[in-house]
Amino acid sequence: MLTPETVHKELTVGQVAARSGVAVTALHFYETKGLIKSNRNAGNQRRYPREVLRRVALIKVAQRLGIPLAEIGQALRSLPDHRAPTAADWKRLSEQWSHELDERI
């Protein structure tokens, strides 16, 4: 059974990697580029909020479409911090990227 403590628990870098299918090194890279953020615990270990999973999913989809990381970063900066991208966010970003991809083609 999920408790409030479990629901709001932060994830380790290994947990994020396992759940997202992205290598730990890629997560570290995304963090250095400002695409995702982590907190540090008392032992100086990275801890990620749960909403980072949706941000990583957005990054993966955008990369598969050929969107440069700089543009992905701009898109993620347009979203409020500390919440997962919503369906409306996905729709707005995908429409924007769709137009850009059409122009490239």
mmCIF file of the C-alpha atoms, coordinates in Angstrom:
data_MODEL
# 
_entry.id   MODEL 
# 
loop_
_atom_site.group_PDB 
_atom_site.id 
_atom_site.type_symbol 
_atom_site.label_atom_id 
_atom_site.label_alt_id 
_atom_site.label_comp_id 
_atom_site.label_asym_id 
_atom_site.label_entity_id 
_atom_site.label_seq_id 
_atom_site.pdbx_PDB_ins_code 
_atom_site.Cartn_x 
_atom_site.Cartn_y 
_atom_site.Cartn_z 
_atom_site.occupancy 
_atom_site.B_iso_or_equiv 
_atom_site.pdbx_formal_charge 
_atom_site.auth_seq_id 
_atom_site.auth_comp_id 
_atom_site.auth_asym_id 
_atom_site.auth_atom_id 
_atom_site.pdbx_PDB_model_num 
ATOM 1   C CA . MET A 1 1   ? 0.000  0.000  0.000   1.00 0.00 ? 1   MET A CA 1 
ATOM 2   C CA . LEU A 1 2   ? 1.262  3.474  -0.873  1.00 0.00 ? 2   LEU A CA 1 
ATOM 3   C CA . THR A 1 3   ? 1.657  5.919  1.962   1.00 0.00 ? 3   THR A CA 1 
ATOM 4   C CA . PRO A 1 4   ? 2.195  9.677  1.615   1.00 0.00 ? 4   PRO A CA 1 
ATOM 5   C CA . GLU A 1 5   ? 5.859  9.121  2.482   1.00 0.00 ? 5   GLU A CA 1 
ATOM 6   C CA . THR A 1 6   ? 6.235  6.559  -0.314  1.00 0.00 ? 6   THR A CA 1 
ATOM 7   C CA . VAL A 1 7   ? 4.440  8.691  -2.901  1.00 0.00 ? 7   VAL A CA 1 
ATOM 8   C CA . HIS A 1 8   ? 6.700  11.692 -2.318  1.00 0.00 ? 8   HIS A CA 1 
ATOM 9   C CA . LYS A 1 9   ? 9.913  9.728  -1.908  1.00 0.00 ? 9   LYS A CA 1 
ATOM 10  C CA . GLU A 1 10  ? 12.743 10.869 -4.122  1.00 0.00 ? 10  GLU A CA 1 
ATOM 11  C CA . LEU A 1 11  ? 14.426 8.419  -6.463  1.00 0.00 ? 11  LEU A CA 1 
ATOM 12  C CA . THR A 1 12  ? 18.086 7.467  -6.678  1.00 0.00 ? 12  THR A CA 1 
ATOM 13  C CA . VAL A 1 13  ? 19.915 7.857  -9.967  1.00 0.00 ? 13  VAL A CA 1 
ATOM 14  C CA . GLY A 1 14  ? 19.830 4.058  -10.350 1.00 0.00 ? 14  GLY A CA 1 
ATOM 15  C CA . GLN A 1 15  ? 16.072 3.971  -9.859  1.00 0.00 ? 15  GLN A CA 1 
ATOM 16  C CA . VAL A 1 16  ? 15.546 6.717  -12.429 1.00 0.00 ? 16  VAL A CA 1 
ATOM 17  C CA . ALA A 1 17  ? 17.842 4.886  -14.864 1.00 0.00 ? 17  ALA A CA 1 
ATOM 18  C CA . ALA A 1 18  ? 16.000 1.595  -14.388 1.00 0.00 ? 18  ALA A CA 1 
ATOM 19  C CA . ARG A 1 19  ? 12.537 3.114  -14.724 1.00 0.00 ? 19  ARG A CA 1 
ATOM 20  C CA . SER A 1 20  ? 13.346 5.363  -17.669 1.00 0.00 ? 20  SER A CA 1 
ATOM 21  C CA . GLY A 1 21  ? 15.642 3.076  -19.620 1.00 0.00 ? 21  GLY A CA 1 
ATOM 22  C CA . VAL A 1 22  ? 18.302 5.781  -19.722 1.00 0.00 ? 22  VAL A CA 1 
ATOM 23  C CA . ALA A 1 23  ? 21.881 5.140  -18.609 1.00 0.00 ? 23  ALA A CA 1 
ATOM 24  C CA . VAL A 1 24  ? 23.113 6.707  -15.389 1.00 0.00 ? 24  VAL A CA 1 
ATOM 25  C CA . THR A 1 25  ? 25.781 8.560  -17.356 1.00 0.00 ? 25  THR A CA 1 
ATOM 26  C CA . ALA A 1 26  ? 23.094 10.036 -19.619 1.00 0.00 ? 26  ALA A CA 1 
ATOM 27  C CA . LEU A 1 27  ? 21.172 11.252 -16.565 1.00 0.00 ? 27  LEU A CA 1 
ATOM 28  C CA . HIS A 1 28  ? 24.326 12.907 -15.239 1.00 0.00 ? 28  HIS A CA 1 
ATOM 29  C CA . PHE A 1 29  ? 24.833 14.495 -18.661 1.00 0.00 ? 29  PHE A CA 1 
ATOM 30  C CA . TYR A 1 30  ? 21.233 15.763 -18.769 1.00 0.00 ? 30  TYR A CA 1 
ATOM 31  C CA . GLU A 1 31  ? 21.772 17.272 -15.346 1.00 0.00 ? 31  GLU A CA 1 
ATOM 32  C CA . THR A 1 32  ? 24.969 19.072 -16.378 1.00 0.00 ? 32  THR A CA 1 
ATOM 33  C CA . LYS A 1 33  ? 23.055 20.511 -19.351 1.00 0.00 ? 33  LYS A CA 1 
ATOM 34  C CA . GLY A 1 34  ? 20.274 21.728 -17.051 1.00 0.00 ? 34  GLY A CA 1 
ATOM 35  C CA . LEU A 1 35  ? 17.618 19.437 -18.526 1.00 0.00 ? 35  LEU A CA 1 
ATOM 36  C CA . ILE A 1 36  ? 16.854 17.770 -15.198 1.00 0.00 ? 36  ILE A CA 1 
ATOM 37  C CA . LYS A 1 37  ? 17.610 18.634 -11.572 1.00 0.00 ? 37  LYS A CA 1 
ATOM 38  C CA . SER A 1 38  ? 18.457 16.627 -8.500  1.00 0.00 ? 38  SER A CA 1 
ATOM 39  C CA . ASN A 1 39  ? 18.817 17.281 -4.827  1.00 0.00 ? 39  ASN A CA 1 
ATOM 40  C CA . ARG A 1 40  ? 21.660 16.014 -2.666  1.00 0.00 ? 40  ARG A CA 1 
ATOM 41  C CA . ASN A 1 41  ? 21.073 14.026 0.487   1.00 0.00 ? 41  ASN A CA 1 
ATOM 42  C CA . ALA A 1 42  ? 23.207 14.184 3.633   1.00 0.00 ? 42  ALA A CA 1 
ATOM 43  C CA . GLY A 1 43  ? 25.661 11.730 2.041   1.00 0.00 ? 43  GLY A CA 1 
ATOM 44  C CA . ASN A 1 44  ? 25.946 13.988 -1.055  1.00 0.00 ? 44  ASN A CA 1 
ATOM 45  C CA . GLN A 1 45  ? 24.130 11.441 -3.228  1.00 0.00 ? 45  GLN A CA 1 
ATOM 46  C CA . ARG A 1 46  ? 21.779 12.562 -5.981  1.00 0.00 ? 46  ARG A CA 1 
ATOM 47  C CA . ARG A 1 47  ? 18.072 12.237 -5.331  1.00 0.00 ? 47  ARG A CA 1 
ATOM 48  C CA . TYR A 1 48  ? 15.557 12.993 -8.065  1.00 0.00 ? 48  TYR A CA 1 
ATOM 49  C CA . PRO A 1 49  ? 11.941 14.040 -7.605  1.00 0.00 ? 49  PRO A CA 1 
ATOM 50  C CA . ARG A 1 50  ? 9.452  11.648 -9.187  1.00 0.00 ? 50  ARG A CA 1 
ATOM 51  C CA . GLU A 1 51  ? 8.457  14.146 -11.893 1.00 0.00 ? 51  GLU A CA 1 
ATOM 52  C CA . VAL A 1 52  ? 11.912 13.772 -13.433 1.00 0.00 ? 52  VAL A CA 1 
ATOM 53  C CA . LEU A 1 53  ? 10.675 10.514 -15.008 1.00 0.00 ? 53  LEU A CA 1 
ATOM 54  C CA . ARG A 1 54  ? 8.270  12.404 -17.273 1.00 0.00 ? 54  ARG A CA 1 
ATOM 55  C CA . ARG A 1 55  ? 10.934 14.961 -18.134 1.00 0.00 ? 55  ARG A CA 1 
ATOM 56  C CA . VAL A 1 56  ? 13.307 12.161 -19.124 1.00 0.00 ? 56  VAL A CA 1 
ATOM 57  C CA . ALA A 1 57  ? 10.533 10.598 -21.227 1.00 0.00 ? 57  ALA A CA 1 
ATOM 58  C CA . LEU A 1 58  ? 10.035 13.929 -22.981 1.00 0.00 ? 58  LEU A CA 1 
ATOM 59  C CA . ILE A 1 59  ? 13.785 14.188 -23.623 1.00 0.00 ? 59  ILE A CA 1 
ATOM 60  C CA . LYS A 1 60  ? 13.886 10.662 -25.071 1.00 0.00 ? 60  LYS A CA 1 
ATOM 61  C CA . VAL A 1 61  ? 10.976 11.268 -27.438 1.00 0.00 ? 61  VAL A CA 1 
ATOM 62  C CA . ALA A 1 62  ? 12.354 14.605 -28.585 1.00 0.00 ? 62  ALA A CA 1 
ATOM 63  C CA . GLN A 1 63  ? 15.800 13.126 -29.212 1.00 0.00 ? 63  GLN A CA 1 
ATOM 64  C CA . ARG A 1 64  ? 14.287 10.314 -31.288 1.00 0.00 ? 64  ARG A CA 1 
ATOM 65  C CA . LEU A 1 65  ? 12.611 12.973 -33.414 1.00 0.00 ? 65  LEU A CA 1 
ATOM 66  C CA . GLY A 1 66  ? 15.945 14.669 -33.965 1.00 0.00 ? 66  GLY A CA 1 
ATOM 67  C CA . ILE A 1 67  ? 15.317 17.698 -31.780 1.00 0.00 ? 67  ILE A CA 1 
ATOM 68  C CA . PRO A 1 68  ? 18.656 19.149 -30.609 1.00 0.00 ? 68  PRO A CA 1 
ATOM 69  C CA . LEU A 1 69  ? 19.316 19.134 -26.861 1.00 0.00 ? 69  LEU A CA 1 
ATOM 70  C CA . ALA A 1 70  ? 19.508 22.937 -26.856 1.00 0.00 ? 70  ALA A CA 1 
ATOM 71  C CA . GLU A 1 71  ? 15.906 23.128 -28.121 1.00 0.00 ? 71  GLU A CA 1 
ATOM 72  C CA . ILE A 1 72  ? 14.805 20.444 -25.669 1.00 0.00 ? 72  ILE A CA 1 
ATOM 73  C CA . GLY A 1 73  ? 16.379 22.497 -22.891 1.00 0.00 ? 73  GLY A CA 1 
ATOM 74  C CA . GLN A 1 74  ? 14.486 25.609 -24.001 1.00 0.00 ? 74  GLN A CA 1 
ATOM 75  C CA . ALA A 1 75  ? 11.246 23.649 -24.004 1.00 0.00 ? 75  ALA A CA 1 
ATOM 76  C CA . LEU A 1 76  ? 11.873 22.251 -20.529 1.00 0.00 ? 76  LEU A CA 1 
ATOM 77  C CA . ARG A 1 77  ? 12.734 25.715 -19.195 1.00 0.00 ? 77  ARG A CA 1 
ATOM 78  C CA . SER A 1 78  ? 9.316  26.890 -20.392 1.00 0.00 ? 78  SER A CA 1 
ATOM 79  C CA . LEU A 1 79  ? 7.702  24.429 -17.981 1.00 0.00 ? 79  LEU A CA 1 
ATOM 80  C CA . PRO A 1 80  ? 7.237  25.185 -14.286 1.00 0.00 ? 80  PRO A CA 1 
ATOM 81  C CA . ASP A 1 81  ? 9.812  23.606 -11.991 1.00 0.00 ? 81  ASP A CA 1 
ATOM 82  C CA . HIS A 1 82  ? 8.785  20.909 -9.538  1.00 0.00 ? 82  HIS A CA 1 
ATOM 83  C CA . ARG A 1 83  ? 6.000  19.359 -11.566 1.00 0.00 ? 83  ARG A CA 1 
ATOM 84  C CA . ALA A 1 84  ? 5.788  16.772 -14.292 1.00 0.00 ? 84  ALA A CA 1 
ATOM 85  C CA . PRO A 1 85  ? 4.861  17.889 -17.810 1.00 0.00 ? 85  PRO A CA 1 
ATOM 86  C CA . THR A 1 86  ? 1.091  17.668 -18.261 1.00 0.00 ? 86  THR A CA 1 
ATOM 87  C CA . ALA A 1 87  ? -0.827 16.487 -21.306 1.00 0.00 ? 87  ALA A CA 1 
ATOM 88  C CA . ALA A 1 88  ? -1.346 20.137 -22.266 1.00 0.00 ? 88  ALA A CA 1 
ATOM 89  C CA . ASP A 1 89  ? 2.424  20.726 -22.018 1.00 0.00 ? 89  ASP A CA 1 
ATOM 90  C CA . TRP A 1 90  ? 3.112  17.706 -24.232 1.00 0.00 ? 90  TRP A CA 1 
ATOM 91  C CA . LYS A 1 91  ? 0.567  18.906 -26.786 1.00 0.00 ? 91  LYS A CA 1 
ATOM 92  C CA . ARG A 1 92  ? 1.977  22.437 -26.930 1.00 0.00 ? 92  ARG A CA 1 
ATOM 93  C CA . LEU A 1 93  ? 5.574  21.242 -27.255 1.00 0.00 ? 93  LEU A CA 1 
ATOM 94  C CA . SER A 1 94  ? 4.753  18.555 -29.812 1.00 0.00 ? 94  SER A CA 1 
ATOM 95  C CA . GLU A 1 95  ? 2.871  21.062 -31.982 1.00 0.00 ? 95  GLU A CA 1 
ATOM 96  C CA . GLN A 1 96  ? 5.817  23.448 -31.816 1.00 0.00 ? 96  GLN A CA 1 
ATOM 97  C CA . TRP A 1 97  ? 8.280  20.691 -32.690 1.00 0.00 ? 97  TRP A CA 1 
ATOM 98  C CA . SER A 1 98  ? 6.016  19.397 -35.445 1.00 0.00 ? 98  SER A CA 1 
ATOM 99  C CA . HIS A 1 99  ? 6.155  22.751 -37.206 1.00 0.00 ? 99  HIS A CA 1 
ATOM 100 C CA . GLU A 1 100 ? 9.937  22.926 -36.818 1.00 0.00 ? 100 GLU A CA 1 
ATOM 101 C CA . LEU A 1 101 ? 10.377 19.389 -38.150 1.00 0.00 ? 101 LEU A CA 1 
ATOM 102 C CA . ASP A 1 102 ? 8.111  20.138 -41.132 1.00 0.00 ? 102 ASP A CA 1 
ATOM 103 C CA . GLU A 1 103 ? 10.279 23.150 -41.968 1.00 0.00 ? 103 GLU A CA 1 
ATOM 104 C CA . ARG A 1 104 ? 13.432 21.016 -41.807 1.00 0.00 ? 104 ARG A CA 1 
ATOM 105 C CA . ILE A 1 105 ? 11.943 18.397 -44.120 1.00 0.00 ? 105 ILE A CA 1 
# 
